[in-house]
Amino acid sequence: MLTCRMMLIERGRGMKEDQRVRLSRQLLRSALIVLLKEKNINKISVREICDAAEINRTTFYKHYGNPYDLLEDIENSLLEELSSKICPGSKNCMAQILKIIDQKTEVYRLLANNNVDPLFPQKLLNLPAVRESLSNITAQRESGDYGGYVYEFLTWGGYSVIRRWLNKEKRESPEEMAEYIQRLFGHIENM
């Protein structure tokens, strides 16, 4: 039978383990991000990631099978954060999205420029909250096949504008950029 003290010790071990796992994963993520600035994911080895993170390769393989799995974990983490923090029905949804992106400019810039994962833009634009927000805008304009074209135009046009914004060194605030995008959508609506 476990005593209270034994249960606390066991719980403490679990907490240390969780903390070590989180730290290891964060170090590996940071190392991959640094390496991605220098070279393509195809050219990055597990050994390079581990050397940069100062972590043993065995630890890497406890969490990931290869650098692509690590990249996918980074992307999923970013997309989950976006999904959990944006409100599709709200008037300032675009500003919310841009604020989150602005907080992690370095990673989003890497991913948005297609040097890393060419499918990332689709993953981002297919988030249910993002799709719902954009659908609300386009549903007010057109339906049917033409509405689908309008949706694609606005979606990818908006994405390109955001990518350009991300690549600027001195850029507008997320709120200003959200206003610009809303104005662009308004201009299209009036055409």
HELIX and SHEET records of a PDB file:
HELIX    1   1 CYS A    4  GLU A   38  1                                  35    
HELIX    2   2 ILE A   41  LYS A   43  5                                   3    
HELIX    3   3 VAL A   46  ALA A   53  1                                   8    
HELIX    4   4 ARG A   57  HIS A   63  1                                   7    
HELIX    5   5 PRO A   67  LYS A   85  1                                  19    
HELIX    6   6 CYS A   93  GLN A  103  1                                  11    
HELIX    7   7 THR A  105  ALA A  112  1                                   8    
HELIX    8   8 PHE A  120  LEU A  125  1                                   6    
HELIX    9   9 PRO A  128  ALA A  139  1                                  12    
HELIX   10  10 GLY A  144  ASN A  167  1                                  24    
HELIX   11  11 PRO A  174  GLU A  189  1                                  16    
END                                                                             
